[in-house]
Amino acid sequence: MIEVLFIPPAATVQDLGRDGFWAQGLGRSGAMDALSHFIANMLLGNDDTAATLEIPLGPARFRFTSDGAFALAGAACGAALNGVTLPRTWAGHVHAGDLLELGPMTEGARSYLALPGGIDVPLVLGSRSTQLREAFGGHEGRVLAAGDVLRASAETPFLPASGISLTMPAVRSEGAAQITLRALVSTEYDEFAPEAQDAFWNSDYVVSQQSNRQGYRLEGASLTRTGTGELRSHGIGPGIVQVPGGGQPIIQLADSATMGGYPKIVAVIESDLWRIAQARPGDALRFARVDLATASEAARDQQAMLDDLRTQLGTTLTRQKGWA
């Protein structure tokens, strides 16, 4: 078990989300950064769908109340166990009374903490994710607070005495100041003026302070729509970039509504949604136009990378277990 001593105000229990209820007006929710969620679970041998704790923009502090294990992946936050600094992505054993501290995040915006078998919370409508707007799922349908206790769903797996670590892919390309997001043109793309289209692809947009799990408001070149008339509400989801009347884009994210009436200029491909999740207010984003074939290839590449990490991890643990 792990007790929360201090935690940021928007930390929640999440898994891969609640699919199949779009027609009823219920969005997906789930981990903002599915890649870090996958890797944290992978380090403990958990199923990909096991629930983790999503911690935005630290710091945070936890006490383990029994012997066990945990894994951490995502943002760089100077994590320390009993004062000893940990690698950015790490899993290892703990003892009752151990103190885990996450500092301010120096790179990235979210860390994911996994427990053996996943965090033990009820399955609601096929998912353990917190649905904040509707106040159900996760830990009592709410954000976590000091005094909350989380339990693991399984026994502690084998891990080397010194723990184990993996290298996470970089959020930005080497040497780049911006985070590049690959995107497909969306339904109303052709209703934007050519100069607006050009500005969208060739200038930076900055993540504003008005950003949360529902969506990120961006600041940059204003986008003028040449189409006339009001739009009816239409289906939206994570990755859709809408443009309200003011001309500043909004990226819909994990807690997005299921419908909206603002014109849709592009959709960020699913393989890059984790990069948005690790963007902080003030970070610059740049959009890169791709086609469906490239989006499909990106999904295959990401899955191949995860499969390779899983193979490497399994080989390492098998060797370590033989030496133990």
ZAFI-699637 format. One record per atom (N, C-alpha, C, CB): x, y, z; residue in one letter. Coordinates in steps of 0.2 Angstrom, whole numbers, padded with zeros to 4 digits, always signed. Glycine has a CB too. Example, Ala and Ser with C-alpha at 12.3 -4.5 7.8 and 13.67 -1.06 7.14 Angstrom:
<pts>
+0066-0028+0039a +0062-0022+0039a +0066-0016+0039a +0057-0022+0045a +0064-0011+0035s +0068-0005+0036s +0064+0000+0039s +0070-0003+0029s 
</pts>
This chain:
<pts>
+0004-0006+0000m +0000+0000+0000m +0004+0006+0000m -0005+0000+0006m +0002+0012-0003i +0005+0018-0003i +0001+0024-0001i +0008+0019-0010i +0003+0028+0004e -0001+0033+0006e +0001+0040+0003e +0000+0034+0014e -0003+0044+0001v -0002+0050-0002v -0001+0055+0004v -0008+0053-0006v +0005+0058+0004l +0007+0063+0009l +0006+0070+0006l +0014+0063+0011l +0008+0071+0000f +0007+0078-0004f +0006+0076-0011f +0013+0083-0002f +0002+0080-0015i +0001+0078-0022i -0002+0084-0025i -0004+0072-0023i +0000+0085-0032p -0003+0091-0035p -0011+0090-0036p +0000+0092-0042p -0014+0096-0037p -0022+0096-0037p -0025+0092-0042p -0024+0103-0036p -0022+0090-0047a -0025+0087-0053a -0023+0079-0054a -0024+0091-0059a -0020+0076-0049a -0018+0069-0050a -0024+0064-0050a -0013+0067-0044a -0024+0060-0054t -0030+0055-0055t -0027+0048-0056t -0035+0057-0060t -0031+0043-0055v -0030+0036-0057v -0033+0035-0064v -0033+0031-0052v -0029+0033-0068q -0031+0032-0075q -0028+0025-0078q -0028+0038-0080q -0032+0022-0083d -0030+0017-0087d -0030+0019-0094d -0034+0010-0086d -0032+0015-0099l -0032+0017-0106l -0038+0020-0108l -0030+0011-0110l -0043+0021-0104g -0049+0024-0105g -0055+0020-0106g -0048+0028-0111g -0061+0023-0107r -0067+0020-0107r -0071+0021-0113r -0072+0023-0101r -0070+0016-0118d -0072+0016-0124d -0079+0013-0125d -0067+0012-0129d -0083+0015-0130g -0089+0012-0132g -0095+0016-0129g -0089+0005-0129g -0094+0022-0127f -0100+0026-0124f -0101+0033-0127f -0099+0026-0116f -0097+0033-0133w -0098+0040-0136w -0105+0042-0138w -0093+0040-0143w -0109+0037-0140a -0116+0039-0142a -0120+0041-0136a -0119+0032-0145a -0118+0039-0130q -0122+0041-0124q -0119+0048-0121q -0121+0036-0119q -0114+0051-0125g -0111+0057-0123g -0106+0056-0117g -0116+0061-0120g -0103+0050-0117l -0098+0049-0112l -0091+0048-0115l -0099+0043-0107l -0086+0053-0114g -0080+0053-0117g -0075+0047-0114g -0076+0059-0116g -0069+0047-0117r -0065+0041-0116r -0061+0042-0109r -0060+0040-0121r -0059+0048-0107s -0054+0049-0102s -0048+0045-0103s -0058+0047-0095s -0045+0042-0098g -0039+0038-0098g -0032+0042-0098g -0039+0034-0105g -0027+0039-0098a -0020+0042-0097a -0019+0047-0103a -0015+0037-0097a -0017+0053-0101m -0015+0058-0106m -0009+0055-0110m -0013+0065-0103m -0004+0053-0107d +0002+0050-0110d +0002+0042-0110d +0008+0053-0107d -0002+0039-0115a -0002+0032-0115a +0005+0028-0115a -0007+0030-0120a +0009+0032-0118l +0016+0028-0119l +0019+0028-0112l +0020+0033-0124l +0019+0033-0108s +0022+0032-0101s +0018+0027-0097s +0023+0039-0098s +0012+0027-0098h +0008+0023-0094h +0010+0015-0096h +0000+0024-0096h +0010+0014-0103f +0012+0007-0105f +0019+0005-0102f +0013+0007-0113f +0024+0010-0102i +0031+0008-0100i +0031+0007-0092i +0036+0014-0102i +0027+0011-0088a +0027+0010-0081a +0024+0003-0079a +0023+0016-0078a +0019+0001-0083n +0016-0005-0082n +0020-0011-0084n +0009-0006-0085n +0024-0010-0090m +0028-0015-0093m +0034-0016-0088m +0031-0012-0099m +0036-0011-0084l +0042-0013-0079l +0040-0017-0074l +0044-0006-0076l +0034-0018-0072l +0031-0022-0067l +0028-0028-0069l +0026-0018-0062l +0028-0029-0076g +0025-0035-0079g +0017-0035-0079g +0027-0041-0075g +0014-0029-0078n +0007-0028-0078n +0004-0028-0085n +0005-0021-0075n -0002-0029-0085d -0006-0029-0091d -0006-0021-0094d -0013-0031-0091d -0006-0020-0100d -0006-0013-0103d -0012-0009-0100d -0006-0013-0110d -0017-0013-0098t -0024-0009-0096t -0024-0008-0089t -0030-0013-0098t -0019-0010-0085a -0019-0009-0078a -0019-0002-0076a -0012-0013-0074a -0022+0000-0071a -0023+0007-0069a -0016+0010-0066a -0028+0008-0064a -0014+0016-0068t -0008+0019-0065t -0011+0026-0062t -0003+0020-0070t -0006+0029-0058l -0008+0036-0055l -0004+0041-0060l -0005+0036-0048l -0008+0046-0063e -0006+0051-0067e -0005+0057-0063e -0011+0053-0073e +0002+0060-0062i +0004+0065-0058i +0006+0071-0062i +0009+0063-0053i +0002+0076-0063p +0004+0082-0067p +0008+0087-0063p -0002+0085-0070p +0014+0089-0066l +0018+0095-0064l +0019+0095-0056l +0014+0101-0065l +0021+0089-0053g +0024+0089-0046g +0024+0095-0043g +0030+0085-0046g +0027+0095-0036p +0030+0089-0033p +0025+0085-0030p +0035+0092-0028p +0027+0079-0027a +0023+0075-0024a +0027+0071-0019a +0019+0070-0029a +0023+0068-0014r +0027+0064-0009r +0022+0058-0007r +0029+0068-0003r +0025+0052-0006f +0021+0046-0004f +0025+0042+0001f +0020+0042-0010f +0022+0039+0005r +0025+0034+0010r +0022+0027+0009r +0023+0036+0018r +0026+0022+0008f +0024+0015+0008f +0023+0012+0015f +0030+0011+0004f +0017+0009+0015t +0015+0007+0022t +0016-0001+0022t +0007+0008+0023t +0018-0004+0017s +0020-0011+0017s +0025-0012+0012s +0014-0015+0016s +0029-0018+0013d +0033-0020+0008d +0030-0021+0001d +0037-0026+0010d +0034-0019-0005g +0031-0020-0011g +0035-0018-0017g +0024-0016-0012g +0033-0015-0022a +0036-0012-0027a +0032-0007-0031a +0038-0018-0032a +0036-0003-0035f +0032+0002-0039f +0037+0003-0045f +0031+0009-0035f +0034+0007-0050a +0037+0009-0056a +0035+0016-0057a +0036+0004-0062a +0040+0020-0061l +0039+0027-0062l +0041+0028-0069l +0043+0031-0057l +0037+0032-0073a +0039+0034-0080a +0036+0040-0082a +0037+0028-0085a +0039+0044-0087g +0036+0050-0089g +0041+0056-0088g +0030+0051-0085g +0038+0061-0085a +0042+0067-0085a +0048+0067-0080a +0038+0073-0082a +0053+0071-0082a +0059+0071-0077a +0058+0075-0071a +0066+0074-0081a +0058+0072-0065c +0056+0076-0059c +0060+0075-0053c +0049+0073-0057c +0066+0072-0054g +0071+0071-0049g +0068+0067-0043g +0073+0078-0046g +0065+0061-0045a +0062+0057-0040a +0068+0054-0036a +0058+0051-0044a +0066+0053-0030a +0071+0050-0025a +0067+0046-0020a +0074+0056-0021a +0070+0040-0018l +0068+0035-0014l +0072+0035-0007l +0067+0028-0017l +0069+0037-0002n +0073+0038+0004n +0079+0043+0003n +0075+0032+0007n +0078+0048-0001g +0084+0053-0002g +0089+0051-0008g +0087+0054+0004g +0088+0045-0010v +0092+0042-0016v +0089+0044-0022v +0094+0035-0015v +0092+0048-0027t +0090+0049-0033t +0089+0043-0038t +0094+0054-0037t +0083+0043-0041l +0081+0037-0045l +0082+0039-0053l +0074+0035-0044l +0083+0034-0057p +0083+0036-0064p +0076+0038-0066p +0084+0030-0068p +0075+0042-0072r +0069+0045-0074r +0063+0039-0075r +0070+0048-0080r +0065+0033-0077t +0061+0028-0078t +0064+0022-0075t +0060+0026-0086t +0060+0020-0069w +0063+0015-0065w +0058+0011-0061w +0067+0018-0059w +0059+0005-0060a +0055+0000-0055a +0060-0003-0050a +0051-0005-0060a +0057-0004-0044g +0061-0008-0039g +0057-0009-0033g +0067-0004-0037g +0060-0012-0028h +0057-0014-0022h +0057-0009-0017h +0060-0020-0019h +0052-0009-0012v +0051-0004-0007v +0050-0008-0001v +0046+0001-0008v +0051-0005+0005h +0049-0008+0012h +0045-0003+0015h +0056-0009+0016h +0041-0006+0020a +0036-0002+0024a +0040+0004+0027a +0033-0006+0029a +0037+0010+0026g +0041+0016+0029g +0045+0020+0024g +0045+0014+0035g +0046+0017+0018d +0050+0020+0013d +0046+0027+0011d +0052+0016+0007d +0050+0032+0009l +0047+0038+0007l +0049+0039-0001l +0050+0044+0011l +0044+0040-0005l +0046+0042-0012l +0044+0049-0013l +0041+0038-0017l +0048+0053-0016e +0047+0060-0017e +0048+0062-0024e +0052+0065-0012e +0044+0066-0027l +0045+0068-0034l +0045+0076-0034l +0038+0066-0038l +0051+0078-0037g +0052+0085-0037g +0048+0089-0042g +0059+0087-0037g +0049+0096-0043p +0046+0099-0049p +0049+0096-0055p +0048+0107-0048p +0044+0096-0060m +0046+0093-0066m +0050+0098-0071m +0040+0091-0070m +0056+0095-0072t +0061+0100-0076t +0060+0098-0084t +0068+0098-0074t +0057+0093-0085e +0056+0091-0093e +0050+0087-0093e +0062+0088-0096e +0045+0089-0097g +0039+0085-0097g +0034+0088-0092g +0040+0078-0096g +0028+0085-0092a +0022+0088-0088a +0019+0083-0084a +0018+0091-0092a +0020+0076-0085r +0016+0071-0081r +0021+0065-0080r +0010+0069-0085r +0020+0063-0074s +0023+0056-0072s +0018+0051-0070s +0028+0057-0066s +0020+0045-0072y +0015+0039-0070y +0018+0034-0066y +0013+0036-0077y +0014+0033-0060l +0016+0028-0055l +0012+0022-0055l +0016+0032-0048l +0016+0016-0056a +0012+0010-0056a +0014+0006-0050a +0014+0006-0063a +0009+0002-0048l +0009-0003-0043l +0008-0010-0046l +0004-0002-0037l +0011-0016-0043p +0010-0022-0045p +0003-0024-0047p +0013-0027-0041p +0002-0026-0053g -0005-0028-0055g -0010-0022-0057g -0008-0032-0050g -0007-0016-0055g -0011-0010-0056g -0014-0008-0050g -0017-0012-0061g -0016-0002-0050i -0019+0001-0044i -0026-0002-0043i -0020+0009-0044i -0028-0004-0037d -0034-0008-0035d -0040-0003-0034d -0033-0012-0029d -0043-0001-0040v -0049+0003-0039v -0055-0001-0043v -0048+0010-0042v -0061+0001-0042p -0067-0003-0045p -0067-0002-0053p -0073-0001-0042p -0069-0007-0056l -0070-0007-0063l -0077-0004-0064l -0069-0014-0067l -0077+0001-0068v -0084+0005-0069v -0085+0006-0077v -0084+0011-0065v -0090+0003-0080l -0091+0003-0087l -0085+0001-0091l -0093+0010-0089l -0082-0004-0089g -0076-0007-0092g -0069-0004-0091g -0077-0007-0099g -0069+0001-0087s -0062+0005-0086s -0062+0007-0078s -0062+0011-0090s -0055+0008-0076r -0054+0010-0070r -0052+0018-0070r -0048+0006-0067r -0053+0021-0076s -0051+0028-0076s -0055+0032-0072s -0051+0030-0084s -0053+0038-0070t -0057+0043-0067t -0060+0047-0072t -0052+0048-0062t -0067+0048-0072q -0071+0052-0076q -0073+0058-0072q -0077+0048-0079q -0068+0063-0072l -0069+0069-0068l -0075+0073-0069l -0063+0074-0069l -0077+0074-0075r -0083+0078-0076r -0090+0075-0073r -0084+0080-0083r -0090+0068-0074e -0096+0064-0071e -0095+0062-0064e -0097+0059-0076e -0089+0062-0062a -0087+0061-0055a -0088+0053-0053a -0091+0065-0050a -0085+0049-0057f -0085+0042-0056f -0079+0039-0058f -0092+0038-0058f -0078+0033-0056g -0072+0029-0059g -0066+0031-0054g -0070+0030-0066g -0060+0028-0056g -0054+0029-0052g -0055+0029-0045g -0052+0036-0054g -0052+0033-0041h -0052+0033-0034h -0058+0038-0032h -0045+0036-0031h -0063+0035-0031e -0069+0039-0028e -0072+0044-0033e -0068+0042-0021e -0070+0043-0039g -0072+0048-0045g -0069+0055-0044g -0079+0048-0044g -0063+0056-0041r -0061+0062-0039r -0053+0062-0040r -0063+0065-0032r -0050+0068-0040v -0043+0069-0039v -0041+0067-0032v -0041+0076-0040v -0034+0065-0032l -0031+0062-0026l -0030+0068-0021l -0025+0058-0027l -0029+0066-0015a -0028+0071-0010a -0023+0068-0004a -0034+0074-0007a -0020+0072+0000a -0016+0070+0005a -0021+0065+0010a -0013+0075+0010a -0018+0060+0012g -0022+0055+0016g -0025+0049+0012g -0027+0058+0020g -0025+0050+0006d -0028+0044+0002d -0023+0038+0002d -0029+0046-0005d -0025+0032+0002v -0021+0026+0002v -0023+0022-0005v -0022+0022+0008v -0018+0020-0008l -0019+0016-0014l -0016+0009-0013l -0015+0019-0020l -0019+0004-0016r -0017-0003-0015r -0015-0006-0022r -0022-0007-0011r -0010-0011-0022a -0009-0014-0028a -0014-0020-0029a -0002-0017-0027a -0014-0022-0035s -0019-0028-0036s -0016-0035-0037s -0022-0026-0043s -0009-0035-0036a -0006-0041-0037a +0000-0042-0032a -0004-0043-0044a +0003-0047-0031e +0009-0048-0027e +0015-0045-0031e +0011-0056-0026e +0020-0044-0027t +0026-0041-0030t +0030-0045-0035t +0031-0038-0024t +0031-0043-0041p +0035-0047-0045p +0042-0047-0044p +0034-0044-0053p +0046-0052-0047f +0053-0052-0047f +0056-0046-0050f +0056-0058-0050f +0061-0042-0046l +0064-0037-0049l +0071-0037-0046l +0061-0030-0047l +0077-0035-0050p +0083-0035-0047p +0084-0031-0040p +0088-0032-0052p +0088-0032-0036a +0089-0029-0030a +0090-0021-0031a +0094-0032-0025a +0094-0020-0036s +0095-0013-0037s +0090-0009-0042s +0102-0012-0041s +0085-0013-0043g +0079-0010-0048g +0081-0011-0055g +0078-0003-0046g +0077-0008-0059i +0078-0009-0067i +0075-0003-0070i +0075-0015-0070i +0079-0001-0076s +0077+0005-0079s +0076+0004-0086s +0082+0011-0077s +0073+0009-0090l +0072+0009-0097l +0073+0016-0099l +0065+0006-0100l +0075+0017-0106t +0076+0024-0109t +0069+0025-0112t +0082+0024-0113t +0067+0031-0111m +0060+0034-0114m +0062+0037-0120m +0056+0038-0109m +0058+0037-0125p +0059+0041-0131p +0059+0048-0130p +0054+0039-0137p +0062+0053-0134a +0062+0060-0132a +0056+0063-0135a +0068+0063-0136a +0053+0068-0131v +0047+0072-0133v +0049+0076-0139v +0045+0076-0127v +0055+0079-0139r +0057+0083-0145r +0062+0080-0149r +0059+0090-0143r +0062+0081-0156s +0068+0079-0160s +0074+0082-0157s +0067+0081-0167s +0080+0079-0158e +0086+0081-0156e +0088+0088-0158e +0092+0076-0158e +0089+0093-0154g +0091+0100-0155g +0085+0104-0157g +0095+0100-0161g +0079+0102-0157a +0073+0106-0158a +0070+0109-0152a +0067+0101-0161a +0068+0115-0153a +0065+0119-0147a +0058+0118-0147a +0066+0127-0148a +0055+0116-0152q +0048+0114-0152q +0046+0107-0152q +0044+0117-0159q +0040+0105-0149i +0037+0099-0150i +0034+0098-0156i +0033+0097-0143i +0036+0093-0160t +0032+0092-0167t +0027+0087-0166t +0037+0090-0172t +0021+0089-0169l +0015+0085-0169l +0013+0084-0176l +0009+0088-0165l +0013+0077-0178r +0010+0076-0184r +0003+0076-0185r +0013+0069-0187r +0000+0078-0190a -0008+0079-0190a -0010+0078-0197a -0009+0086-0188a -0017+0076-0197l -0021+0075-0203l -0025+0080-0204l -0024+0068-0203l -0026+0083-0210v -0031+0088-0211v -0038+0085-0209v -0031+0091-0218v -0042+0090-0206s -0049+0088-0204s -0055+0091-0208s -0050+0089-0197s -0061+0090-0206t -0067+0091-0210t -0067+0098-0213t -0073+0090-0206t -0066+0103-0209e -0066+0110-0211e -0060+0114-0213e -0069+0114-0206e -0055+0110-0214y -0048+0112-0216y -0049+0117-0222y -0043+0107-0218y -0052+0115-0227d -0053+0119-0233d -0057+0125-0233d -0056+0115-0239d -0060+0126-0227e -0064+0132-0225e -0059+0138-0223e -0069+0131-0221e -0053+0136-0221f -0048+0142-0219f -0044+0145-0225f -0043+0138-0214f -0043+0151-0224a -0040+0155-0229a -0033+0152-0231a -0039+0162-0228a -0030+0152-0237p -0024+0149-0238p -0018+0152-0234p -0022+0151-0246p -0019+0158-0232e -0013+0161-0228e -0014+0159-0221e -0014+0169-0228e -0020+0157-0219a -0021+0154-0212a -0018+0147-0212a -0029+0154-0210a -0020+0143-0217q -0017+0136-0218q -0009+0136-0218q -0019+0133-0224q -0006+0141-0221d +0001+0142-0221d +0004+0143-0215d +0003+0147-0227d +0000+0148-0211a +0003+0150-0204a +0002+0144-0200a -0001+0156-0202a -0003+0140-0200f -0004+0135-0196f +0002+0130-0196f -0011+0131-0197f +0004+0128-0202w +0009+0123-0203w +0016+0126-0202w +0009+0120-0210w +0017+0132-0203n +0024+0135-0203n +0025+0140-0197n +0025+0139-0209n +0021+0140-0192s +0023+0144-0186s +0022+0140-0180s +0019+0151-0186s +0025+0143-0174d +0024+0139-0168d +0018+0142-0164d +0030+0141-0164d +0015+0137-0160y +0009+0139-0156y +0012+0137-0149y +0003+0135-0158y +0010+0141-0144v +0013+0141-0137v +0007+0138-0133v +0015+0147-0135v +0008+0133-0129v +0003+0131-0124v +0002+0136-0119v +0005+0124-0121v -0005+0138-0118s -0007+0143-0114s -0008+0140-0107s -0013+0147-0116s -0009+0145-0102q -0010+0143-0095q -0017+0140-0095q -0009+0148-0090q -0021+0141-0099q -0028+0139-0100q -0028+0132-0103q -0033+0143-0103q -0025+0127-0100s -0024+0120-0102s -0025+0115-0097s -0017+0119-0106s -0029+0110-0098n -0030+0104-0094n -0031+0098-0097n -0036+0106-0089n -0034+0093-0094r -0035+0086-0097r -0040+0087-0102r -0037+0081-0092r -0045+0092-0102q -0050+0092-0107q -0047+0095-0114q -0056+0097-0105q -0042+0099-0113g -0039+0102-0119g -0034+0107-0118g -0045+0105-0124g -0030+0109-0123y -0025+0114-0122y -0027+0120-0127y -0018+0111-0124y -0027+0126-0124r -0028+0132-0128r -0021+0134-0130r -0032+0137-0124r -0021+0136-0137l -0014+0138-0140l -0014+0145-0141l -0013+0134-0146l -0008+0148-0141e -0007+0155-0143e -0002+0156-0149e -0005+0159-0137e -0004+0159-0154g +0000+0160-0160g -0004+0164-0165g +0002+0153-0162g -0002+0162-0172a -0005+0165-0177a -0013+0164-0177a -0002+0163-0184a -0017+0169-0178s -0024+0169-0178s -0026+0166-0185s -0027+0176-0177s -0031+0161-0185l -0033+0157-0191l -0040+0160-0193l -0033+0150-0189l -0040+0162-0199t -0047+0165-0201t -0050+0160-0206t -0045+0171-0206t -0057+0159-0204r -0061+0154-0208r -0065+0158-0213r -0066+0150-0203r -0064+0156-0219t -0068+0159-0225t -0075+0156-0226t -0064+0159-0231t -0076+0150-0223g -0083+0148-0224g -0088+0152-0220g -0083+0140-0221g -0094+0152-0222t -0099+0156-0219t -0104+0151-0216t -0102+0160-0224t -0108+0154-0211g -0113+0150-0208g -0111+0147-0202g -0116+0146-0213g -0116+0145-0198e -0115+0142-0191e -0114+0134-0193e -0120+0143-0186e -0110+0131-0189l -0109+0124-0189l -0113+0120-0184l -0102+0121-0189l -0116+0115-0186r -0120+0110-0181r -0115+0107-0177r -0124+0105-0185r -0117+0105-0171s -0112+0101-0167s -0111+0095-0170s -0115+0100-0159s -0105+0092-0169h -0102+0086-0173h -0098+0083-0168h -0099+0088-0179h -0096+0076-0170g -0092+0072-0165g -0085+0075-0165g -0092+0065-0168g -0082+0075-0159i -0075+0076-0158i -0072+0071-0153i -0074+0084-0156i -0065+0071-0153g -0062+0067-0148g -0055+0069-0147g -0062+0060-0151g -0051+0065-0143p -0044+0067-0142p -0040+0068-0149p -0040+0062-0138p -0036+0073-0149g -0032+0075-0155g -0035+0080-0160g -0031+0068-0158g -0042+0081-0160i -0045+0085-0164i -0043+0093-0162i -0053+0085-0164i -0041+0097-0167v -0039+0104-0166v -0045+0108-0169v -0032+0106-0169v -0048+0111-0164q -0054+0116-0166q -0051+0123-0166q -0060+0115-0162q -0055+0127-0170v -0053+0134-0170v -0060+0138-0168v -0050+0136-0177v -0060+0141-0162p -0066+0145-0161p -0066+0152-0165p -0066+0147-0153p -0071+0156-0163g -0071+0162-0167g -0065+0167-0166g -0077+0166-0165g -0062+0167-0161g -0056+0171-0159g -0050+0169-0164g -0054+0171-0152g -0050+0163-0167g -0044+0161-0171g -0039+0158-0168g -0042+0167-0175g -0039+0156-0161q -0033+0153-0158q -0035+0146-0157q -0032+0156-0151q -0031+0141-0159p -0033+0134-0159p -0034+0131-0152p -0028+0130-0163p -0038+0126-0151i -0039+0122-0145i -0038+0114-0147i -0046+0123-0142i -0033+0111-0144i -0032+0104-0145i -0036+0100-0140i -0025+0101-0144i -0041+0096-0142q -0045+0092-0138q -0041+0086-0135q -0052+0089-0141q -0041+0084-0129l -0037+0079-0126l -0041+0074-0122l -0032+0082-0121l -0038+0070-0117a -0041+0064-0115a -0049+0065-0112a -0037+0061-0109a -0050+0071-0109d -0056+0072-0106d -0061+0076-0110d -0056+0075-0099d -0060+0076-0117s -0063+0080-0122s -0071+0078-0121s -0061+0079-0129s -0075+0083-0123a -0082+0082-0124a -0083+0077-0130a -0086+0088-0125a -0089+0074-0131t -0090+0070-0137t -0092+0074-0143t -0095+0065-0135t -0095+0080-0142m -0097+0084-0148m -0095+0091-0147m -0105+0083-0148m -0095+0095-0152g -0093+0102-0152g -0095+0105-0159g -0086+0103-0150g -0096+0112-0159g -0098+0115-0165g -0092+0120-0168g -0103+0120-0163g -0086+0120-0165y -0081+0124-0168y -0078+0120-0174y -0075+0126-0163y -0076+0124-0179p -0073+0120-0185p -0067+0117-0183p -0072+0125-0191p -0066+0111-0186k -0060+0106-0185k -0055+0107-0191k -0062+0099-0185k -0049+0110-0189i -0044+0111-0194i -0040+0105-0196i -0040+0117-0193i -0037+0101-0190v -0033+0095-0191v -0035+0090-0185v -0026+0097-0191v -0032+0084-0186a -0032+0079-0180a -0025+0077-0179a -0037+0074-0182a -0022+0078-0173v -0016+0075-0172v -0016+0068-0171v -0013+0078-0165v -0011+0064-0174i -0012+0057-0175i -0011+0054-0168i -0006+0054-0179i -0014+0048-0167e -0014+0045-0160e -0007+0044-0157e -0018+0039-0160e -0002+0042-0162s +0005+0041-0160s +0008+0047-0157s +0009+0038-0165s +0006+0053-0158d +0009+0059-0155d +0005+0062-0149d +0010+0064-0161d +0000+0059-0147l -0004+0062-0142l +0000+0062-0135l -0011+0058-0141l +0004+0057-0134w +0008+0057-0128w +0013+0063-0128w +0012+0051-0128w +0015+0066-0134r +0019+0072-0134r +0016+0078-0131r +0022+0073-0141r +0009+0078-0133i +0005+0084-0131i +0005+0084-0123i -0002+0084-0134i +0004+0078-0121a +0003+0077-0113a +0009+0079-0109a +0001+0069-0112a +0015+0079-0113q +0021+0081-0109q +0023+0088-0111q +0027+0076-0111q +0019+0091-0114a +0020+0099-0115a +0017+0103-0109a +0016+0101-0122a +0021+0108-0107r +0020+0112-0102r +0017+0119-0104r +0026+0113-0097r +0013+0122-0100p +0012+0129-0102p +0018+0133-0104p +0008+0133-0096p +0018+0136-0109g +0024+0140-0112g +0028+0136-0117g +0029+0142-0106g +0027+0130-0118d +0031+0126-0123d +0028+0127-0130d +0030+0118-0121d +0032+0127-0135a +0030+0128-0142a +0029+0122-0145a +0036+0132-0145a +0024+0122-0149l +0022+0116-0153l +0022+0118-0160l +0014+0114-0151l +0024+0113-0165r +0024+0114-0172r +0020+0108-0175r +0031+0115-0175r +0015+0110-0180f +0012+0105-0183f +0015+0103-0190f +0004+0107-0184f +0015+0096-0191a +0018+0094-0197a +0012+0090-0201a +0024+0089-0196a +0011+0091-0207r +0005+0088-0211r +0008+0081-0213r +0003+0092-0217r +0004+0076-0212v +0005+0069-0214v -0001+0066-0217v +0008+0065-0208v -0001+0061-0221d -0007+0057-0223d -0008+0051-0219d -0005+0055-0231d -0013+0048-0221l -0016+0042-0218l -0010+0036-0218l -0022+0039-0220l -0007+0035-0223a -0002+0030-0223a +0004+0031-0218a +0001+0030-0230a +0006+0038-0218t +0011+0040-0213t +0008+0039-0206t +0013+0047-0214t +0002+0040-0204a -0001+0039-0198a -0001+0032-0196a -0008+0042-0197a -0003+0028-0201s -0003+0021-0199s +0004+0018-0198s -0006+0017-0205s +0009+0020-0202e +0016+0018-0201e +0019+0020-0194e +0021+0021-0206e +0017+0026-0192a +0019+0029-0185a +0016+0024-0180a +0016+0036-0184a +0010+0022-0181a +0007+0018-0176a +0010+0011-0175a -0001+0017-0177a +0012+0008-0181r +0016+0002-0181r +0023+0003-0178r +0017+0000-0189r +0026+0009-0180d +0033+0010-0177d +0033+0010-0169d +0036+0016-0180d +0028+0014-0167q +0027+0014-0160q +0026+0007-0156q +0021+0019-0158q +0022+0003-0159q +0020-0003-0157q +0027-0007-0157q +0015-0007-0160q +0030-0007-0162a +0037-0011-0163a +0042-0009-0158a +0040-0010-0170a +0042-0002-0156m +0046+0000-0151m +0045-0003-0144m +0046+0008-0151m +0038-0003-0143l +0036-0006-0136l +0037-0013-0136l +0028-0004-0135l +0036-0017-0142d +0037-0024-0142d +0045-0025-0141d +0035-0027-0148d +0049-0021-0144d +0056-0022-0143d +0058-0020-0135d +0060-0017-0147d +0056-0015-0132l +0057-0014-0125l +0055-0020-0121l +0054-0007-0123l +0049-0022-0122r +0046-0028-0118r +0051-0034-0119r +0039-0030-0121r +0054-0035-0125t +0058-0041-0126t +0065-0040-0122t +0060-0042-0134t +0067-0034-0123q +0074-0032-0119q +0073-0033-0112q +0076-0025-0121q +0067-0031-0109l +0066-0031-0102l +0065-0038-0100l +0059-0027-0100l +0061-0042-0104g +0061-0049-0102g +0067-0053-0102g +0056-0052-0107g +0072-0052-0107t +0078-0055-0107t +0082-0053-0101t +0082-0053-0114t +0082-0046-0099t +0086-0044-0094t +0084-0047-0087t +0086-0036-0093t +0077-0047-0086l +0075-0050-0080l +0076-0058-0079l +0067-0049-0079l +0076-0061-0085t +0077-0068-0085t +0084-0070-0083t +0076-0071-0092t +0089-0066-0085r +0096-0066-0084r +0097-0065-0076r +0100-0062-0088r +0094-0059-0074q +0095-0057-0067q +0092-0062-0062q +0091-0050-0066q +0086-0065-0064k +0083-0070-0060k +0088-0076-0059k +0076-0072-0063k +0091-0078-0065g +0096-0084-0065g +0102-0082-0061g +0098-0085-0072g +0104-0076-0060w +0110-0074-0056w +0108-0074-0048w +0113-0068-0058w +0101-0073-0047a +0099-0071-0040a +0100-0077-0036a +0092-0069-0040a 
</pts>
